[in-house]
Amino acid sequence: MDIVESSYTGFLDDAEVYDALEQMWLSWFNEIAIEHDILLAPFFNNLNADGEKIRDANPIFSGLEPSKNRLLRILQIPKEEVEEIYIQGWTDVFGAEEEEEGIEELVIDLVLSDTAKVIAKEWIIKWLVEAIDREEMEEILEEESVLVEEEDAIDPNAENLPKRDQMSL
Amino acid sequence: MGEQKKKKHRGRWQAQGGGLEKSEAWSQDEPLSKEDGLDLLHKLKEQLSERELKEREQLFEQAERFVNNAQGVDAHFSRSFRSRKKRGIRVDLEIKAGSAFVVFIGLILLFIWLMK
């Protein structure tokens, strides 16, 4: 199994580890951004009303690509919740109202691993660089998502999970 | 006819994935309270068939827990409570404008004062 999360074990319970993980995702995305001449502007708020950061990795990384007017959200779950490679994606529209179309977004949910990062990078390039349409993106996501088998799924409400994990789910 | 002024606090809950797209939205002058947020979540549940609800039972519980633990959040804000087993099966929270799940400090202080 190519889990590379070991440096970030317990990220939902330790603010320092969480912030390091967040930084890792930022650096990882910056490499893609430089390589493909894109950028991601802050869009989603991730603070409580009292200004405290919400460290639930839902999302762990996000932003708006202004030239394409498309959103990206990456959600991460701890490796304890699955036993194999896990990555899934879907597209959505944020903020659609009667008179407004909203902003298209790609959402990627994963357990951190080399394999998941390679797949996520390919999806992000398709979405933010090549700007393929939603229908085509959905076909790719359907084909390439690696989900949890029923028997491997661990109940997120299980009592043996860290308390912070249960709160943040 | 002039454009109708939008309310300051807007957002929606959505149950999506597997061909489903149901939502419960709010649009109001005051921040959405936790209680009203939970009411809307329950209304969304009521829109679902037995099968659709079964697939999302734990996800609704997670969403409810999120609201109960929230300390007030401001737009733009998004949370996805998702299945690990079926792609895209989820309950989404979307705050497009304003605030939601606010804790009314004034009420808390009044309560503390009354308890003295």
HADDOCK unambig.tbl for C-alpha pairs under 7 A between the chains (distance, minus, plus):
assign (segid A and resid 43 and name CA) (segid B and resid 76 and name CA) 6.70 0.50 0.50
assign (segid A and resid 44 and name CA) (segid B and resid 76 and name CA) 4.89 0.50 0.50
assign (segid A and resid 44 and name CA) (segid B and resid 77 and name CA) 5.36 0.50 0.50
assign (segid A and resid 45 and name CA) (segid B and resid 74 and name CA) 6.76 0.50 0.50
assign (segid A and resid 45 and name CA) (segid B and resid 75 and name CA) 6.29 0.50 0.50
assign (segid A and resid 45 and name CA) (segid B and resid 76 and name CA) 5.50 0.50 0.50
assign (segid A and resid 45 and name CA) (segid B and resid 77 and name CA) 5.45 0.50 0.50
assign (segid A and resid 47 and name CA) (segid B and resid 73 and name CA) 6.82 0.50 0.50
assign (segid A and resid 48 and name CA) (segid B and resid 71 and name CA) 5.81 0.50 0.50
assign (segid A and resid 48 and name CA) (segid B and resid 72 and name CA) 5.74 0.50 0.50
assign (segid A and resid 48 and name CA) (segid B and resid 73 and name CA) 5.12 0.50 0.50
assign (segid A and resid 49 and name CA) (segid B and resid 71 and name CA) 6.37 0.50 0.50
assign (segid A and resid 49 and name CA) (segid B and resid 72 and name CA) 4.97 0.50 0.50
assign (segid A and resid 49 and name CA) (segid B and resid 73 and name CA) 5.23 0.50 0.50
assign (segid A and resid 49 and name CA) (segid B and resid 74 and name CA) 6.72 0.50 0.50
assign (segid A and resid 58 and name CA) (segid B and resid 79 and name CA) 6.00 0.50 0.50
assign (segid A and resid 58 and name CA) (segid B and resid 80 and name CA) 6.93 0.50 0.50
assign (segid A and resid 88 and name CA) (segid B and resid 87 and name CA) 6.32 0.50 0.50
assign (segid A and resid 90 and name CA) (segid B and resid 88 and name CA) 5.71 0.50 0.50
assign (segid A and resid 95 and name CA) (segid B and resid 96 and name CA) 5.66 0.50 0.50
assign (segid A and resid 147 and name CA) (segid B and resid 84 and name CA) 6.03 0.50 0.50
assign (segid A and resid 147 and name CA) (segid B and resid 85 and name CA) 5.40 0.50 0.50
assign (segid A and resid 147 and name CA) (segid B and resid 86 and name CA) 6.88 0.50 0.50
assign (segid A and resid 148 and name CA) (segid B and resid 84 and name CA) 5.58 0.50 0.50
assign (segid A and resid 148 and name CA) (segid B and resid 85 and name CA) 4.89 0.50 0.50
assign (segid A and resid 149 and name CA) (segid B and resid 85 and name CA) 6.25 0.50 0.50
assign (segid A and resid 150 and name CA) (segid B and resid 85 and name CA) 6.43 0.50 0.50
assign (segid A and resid 168 and name CA) (segid B and resid 66 and name CA) 6.88 0.50 0.50
assign (segid A and resid 169 and name CA) (segid B and resid 62 and name CA) 5.56 0.50 0.50
